[in-house]
Structures are given as C-alpha cells and as structure tokens.
Amino acid sequence: CGHEEQEAGGKELAPRAGDFSDPVYKEIAITNGCINRMSRDELRSKLAEFKLDTRRGRVVKPPGGVKDVLKKRLKNYYKKQKLMQKEPPNGGDCYDYICVVDFEATCEEGNPPEFVHEIIEFPVVLLNTRTLEIEDAFQQYVKPEINPKLSAFCIGLTGITQDIVDKADTFPQVLQNVVEWMRQRELGTKHSYCLLTDGSWDMSKFLNIQCRISRIKYPSFAKRWINIRKSYGNFYKVPRSQTKLTMMLEQLGMCYTGRPHSGLDDARNIAAIAARMLRDGAELRANERLHAGQLTAVPTTAPAEPAPVPHMPRARS
C-alpha cells in the first residue's frame, strides 16, 4: 500500500529522481498545477463534467465542500486516468473490507470525570473496498453492569431505552456474536480487513474500558484501526477541527442519513465517507493502535498489515 502524496504549503512536492521517472508523472504534475489555479466554480464545473459526484447511479449537485477537497478529488481523477492508460489497475487497496465500528455508551449530562462509560450498542458496517458498497451490517445492544439504569440524558441522546438494554445480552456474549459474524464472512481468512472508527475513543477508551469491566482481555483483531478523522484531514488537507462527522459529510456534499447518535446509523454514514475517500483516491490504512494498553500512532512507514482472524479473547486472570 503506497503513501499519500505529500504536499507543502498547498503545493505538490516533486518526486525524487528515480522514484517517478516515467513521463506520465510529469503530465500529472502539469495537470495538478492547472488545477491549483482553478477557482471553486471552475472546479465544480469540471467535477460535474466528469460526473464525479454520482451517488447510487444518479448525478447530484457538485459537493459544497472546501476548495482543497474539490482540488484533491479532481487531481486524483486525472491521476487515475493517466495511470490506467499507462498500465491496467492492480487493485492495490490495502484491505478487501473495512469494518466500521461506532459504539454507543452509557453517559450522563456533562459526563463527570468519575463516570464509567459502558458500551450499550455494538454496530459493525461491512464496506467492500472494491465495489465501495455496504455489503452487510451487524447490530446488537448490550446490557450495562456498573450503571444498569440509563440516565434520561443517555436515552434522549442515543434513542436507546431502558427496556432495550434490560433485554440485551452482556458484553462478552455480544462480542462473541460479533466474532462469529465476522468469521462467517471469512474476514481474516479469505478476505483481508481492518477496523475503522470516527476518532480514537471507540477502541482506545470505550472498548478498552469495557474489556476490563467484563474481565476479558482486549481482542487482538481490534488492536489496530483506521481513525478516519486523521485519514480525512491528511488526505484533503483540512485541519483536525474540521473532521467531525457532520463537517466531513458537509464538506463532501453529503447529508447525514438516519438518527444522529444511533451507533448503526453513525457507522453507515462513516462508511459513506470512507467510500467517498476511496473513490477520490485515498488509501485508507491503519493509523492507530493500542500497545501495552496505550493509544499510539502507527508509523506511516509501517506495512499495511490486515487484522488477524477474529477470536474471542480469554478471560483476565
């Protein structure tokens, strides 16, 4: 899996001698220079001309995203076209599938620092990186142990009622169901995959804490993941403050579908952003990991290792 193009001050860095000596890269560089000089209206017009904003087979209005996002999309379109003329595509995506996870957890208004968050919804959305379609989804609710009674704030925010969690399984059983669901889809055996989240907290905080509460070890298949906020900011060259879910959708000319703070609906919308990024030429690869219980970054020079075969973790001793 290659690295994203480096940029400095909004300008493309020229490849080092010997890296991209083929004349096609000179053509790409010239095209990038022309795109850099385009106005926002010119970018939108050109994007519409190439039907780059098609969703579900119909043409929609060009995206209302920031100018840098539009430039990046157009540059990657031209780059793909030039490289495809040079040689057939090799399908060099990092993973066959991306599993989008977006937990919902117990909460109180103001979230006092001593409050322990427990996972109450475990959704997984399966995105095919070749077709860019959502192929399947998993969702189960979870019964909390430490704070079994949900706050009114939590119910209002997530839409998850007390009756729902009272009837749900505990976390170890739900995690076992997730593992079985993933194995049935041959993830880690026939198909390579990686988890993807909207930020760091789902894995480094919520899942990490929940495994301790449930007295099980942290699952090995969740130790590396793609933080889409980092990937989005790096790819489209926007500040981290503009990588919240609603902002990313707005910049890409997309609308939120479903109920905000529903874990499954959030995961579907995150998957839509990931699909758009892949369509625009991004290479989504694991960029964060949990090492010795601590959140760390995955070096950009590290190989894009797929997640291992899912297994139910052992109980803590």
Summary of the structure (lengths in Angstrom):
residues: 317
radius of gyration: 21.0
end to end distance: 38.5
largest distance: 65.2
contacts: 977
relative contact order: 0.15
helix: 38%
strand: 18%
